[in-house]
Amino acid sequence: MPHEISDFYRQSFQRNIGLISEAGQARLAQSCVAVAGAGGVGGLHLLALARMGVGRFHIADYDQFEVSNFNRQFGATVDTIGQSKIEVMAKMLRSINPDAEIRLFPEGFQSTNVEQFLGGVNVVVDGIDFFAYDHRRLLFQEARRRNLYVITSGPIGFGSTLQIFAPQGMSFDEYFGIRDGMADFDKFVAFGTGLAPAVLHRGYMDLSRIRLSAGQGPVVASSCILSSGLVAFEAVNVILGLRPIKAVPHYFQFDAYRQVYRRGYLWLGARNPLQYVKRAILRRMMSQTAKR
């Protein structure tokens, strides 16, 4: 049953009114967003959504904060080292909205908790680590089966990307070209070129700093913040229908370094002829790095 909206909630989010209607704000208070991952982008997605007034969350992450998270993960401080990411983020959410209903999945998103994690949610947000291809693929497949939209945004270079996956639209596998039996290197190439088709970071990102074996690459806080703004609006848009949704193969990219915005339509997704060229170039550029 929907919970009663408190006076505290109304006061907290009154400045949203004018961009969001009072009825829309009340609907957000009752809506549930499932966020897989509570780190660099996932943690910020949670905070942005909480300040938009979303009232219910499912949060999945098995990790703890460490010093290497400090450059981009807003839950990482000297006081939270070694603490559960989802516990820390849940505390932060409740400090923003004491009425928030939060369900935690400390084992992370897994095949064993799909029903619980995706049950009763309005929209799904992908905050999974870039290199966790199989978990991400499972998330998108299961959300599609349940008629749920999934929103993903990658902090690439000094910019960010945005893709929305509609349950009746192009699937994750079709858009990125990832399939069963692919090697991790090929998954990296397919996911990277699909996530950032405009390649706006080309020319200033040092690809030699990517460590595929360790699942690490360059990322900065400003790009994660950009991602959270894009995702928070699109999640609200899916819930409230503020404007038509442009799902994949539409894509959107903004690069603050180059001060360039690109939006495009990746015809045929991964089967677009230009994507074959981009994958070949990235494969060649990364061939030596992948061996490290």
Secondary structure, DSSP 8 states (H G I E B T S, - for coil): ------HHHHHHTGGGBTTB-HHHHHHHHH-EEEEE--STTHHHHHHHHHHHT--EEEEE---B--GGGTTT-TT--TTTTTSBHHHHHHHHHHHH-TT-EEEEETT-S-GGGHHHHHTT-SEEEE---TT-HHHHHHHHHHHHHTT--EEE--EETTEEEEEEE-TTS--HHHHH---TT--HHHHHHHHHHHH-TT-TTTTTS-GGG-BTTTTB----HHHHHHHHHHHHHHHHHHHH--S----TTEEEEEETTTTEEEEEE-TTGGGSHHHHHHHHHHHHHHTTGGG-
